[in-house]
Amino acid sequence: MLTATLVSSQQTPATVEIALDAQAATRPFPHYWEQVFGSGRAILSLRDSYRRDLRAMKSATDIHYVRFHAIFDDEVGVYSEDAQGHPVYNWSYVDQIYDGLLDAGVRPFVEMSFMPRALAASDKPQAFWYRPLPSPPKDYAKWEALVYNFARHLVDRYGVNEVSQWYFEVWNEPNIDFWTGEPKQSTYFELYDRAARAVKRAGQRLRVGGPATAQAAWIPQMIQHSLQLQVPLDFVSTHVYGNDLSKDVFGTDETIDRSEIDRSEMVGRAVQKVKTQVRASARPDLPIIWSEYNASYKNEIDVTDSAYMGPWLANNIRLCDGLTTSMSYWTFSDVFEEQGVIKTPFYGGYGLIAEGDVPKAAFNAFAMLHRLGDRRSQPDLANALVTKRPDGGFAIAIWNYAAPGTTSHTNQNVHVTVAGWSGTPRFHVEILDRDHGSALAAWQSMGSPVSPTREQYERLRRAAAETQKLDGTSTFMLPPLGLALVEVDLR
């Protein structure tokens, strides 16, 4: 049996009692949330700071793939044309980019974007600082040839056994301003069809999919289109953010905000929506990949830079379990320039690691949640994930959700007990909250310096490492925005 009781008042901390049964039934619990991560655009992966952050991710999580924009952008030098208009391909930077990922022990999740200037029908850029071109190709045959030669080069360089383990995704968010073809959907489908067939010509075992839409859009249409025209589709992909509007994702006027845990489920509800759509389609077992998600698509310090991300991430893992193949957090690092060169370490950036190699609270949350077991106990609690490890021990994530920036939410007094075990359980508790493991609080206590000194950066890195750790106790206080990982050794 697994139970939870919540008792609270305005004057005293809430009491959370969690009783575990060591003999309770379990089910598989794949770590779908920590296998794919997004990052800044392709060319940034050549920087030493990017590669340091990637090594840090590899040491703390089960990262398998990295996805980024702009492998076809002019700064990568992939495509040009000679005086007669014939394509000229250059894979020099592509090789360095993908070699760097593979050397770090991760594989590319290949997003094929954006349009090279020499191939673009329009040179009007999208609004990002690095000015990508969201244009359709001026010649779809040349686009198809680019994709084929790109994929063929990768197979020749790395071998089909390796590249068949990658993913090839056609474009990024074609339903909004990253694609200027009109009508958007039909012109994207032509772009997709050409690219998907080109990938398969390079190797039938290569995996290709899309539509990589914003706001959980176009999935039924994508599946139907691929079936009607017999176009390859090995997975579907789409995106959602916690502050997307309900009218854009669900076509409703409801408010889905962050004030309470049961009102902050934009991501979880979108994941359920798409799972339902795929199940109802002619391809109900098609893999679903959320190739971007986060709590916010805006720059909000109190969200992505703060301890809020601990409870938010854990709760979304709870909500999305069993509904997706994988989810790619956007992004693992603030080596990132969509709004320009970063001016200060904390500004609401998407990354898990701030400028200066400073892990944020969200990084620590991923590192803690990585230690969850590979089987999950039932029933589903609203504020906990109870998992079991192969050795029979428990790993339990417990969180005290509160709205971003809140100061009035109640502490929780948590007590964990274990039944069905003849021995004496040994407990280890790690707690992440605003005062433990959050470099944001340390930065703010310094006066929020725009450009910290080297000594200040060292202090920030030390603060980031100082989560609260308790041994030998099953009772602890969990503050608002707190995430606890309780490890129970039953040996």
Sequence and secondary structure as in RCSB ss.txt:
>XXXX:A:sequence
MLTATLVSSQQTPATVEIALDAQAATRPFPHYWEQVFGSGRAILSLRDSYRRDLRAMKSATDIHYVRFHAIFDDE
VGVYSEDAQGHPVYNWSYVDQIYDGLLDAGVRPFVEMSFMPRALAASDKPQAFWYRPLPSPPKDYAKWEALVYNF
ARHLVDRYGVNEVSQWYFEVWNEPNIDFWTGEPKQSTYFELYDRAARAVKRAGQRLRVGGPATAQAAWIPQMIQH
SLQLQVPLDFVSTHVYGNDLSKDVFGTDETIDRSEIDRSEMVGRAVQKVKTQVRASARPDLPIIWSEYNASYKNE
IDVTDSAYMGPWLANNIRLCDGLTTSMSYWTFSDVFEEQGVIKTPFYGGYGLIAEGDVPKAAFNAFAMLHRLGDR
RSQPDLANALVTKRPDGGFAIAIWNYAAPGTTSHTNQNVHVTVAGWSGTPRFHVEILDRDHGSALAAWQSMGSPV
SPTREQYERLRRAAAETQKLDGTSTFMLPPLGLALVEVDLR
>XXXX:A:secstr
  EEEEE  SSS EEEEEEEETT  EEE   GGGSEEE S GGGGGSHHHHHHHHHHHHHS   EEEES TTSGG
GT EEE TTS EEE  HHHHHHHHHHHHTT EEEEEE    GGGBS     SSTT      BS HHHHHHHHHHH
HHHHHHHH HHHHTTSEEEE S TTTTT   SSHHHHHHHHHHHHHHHHHHH TT EEEEEEESTT SHHHHHHH
HHHHT   SEEEEEEETT  HHHHTS      SSSGGG  HHHHHHHHHHHHHHTSS TT  EEEEEEES SS  
HHHHTSTTHHHHHHHHHHHHTTS SEEEES SBS   TTSS  SS SS S SEETTTEE HHHHHHHHHTTS SE
EESS BTTEEEEE TTS EEEEEEE   TT SS   EEEEEEEES SS  EEEEEEEBTTBS HHHHHHHTT  S
S  HHHHHHHHHHHT  EEEES SEEEE TTEEEEEEEE  
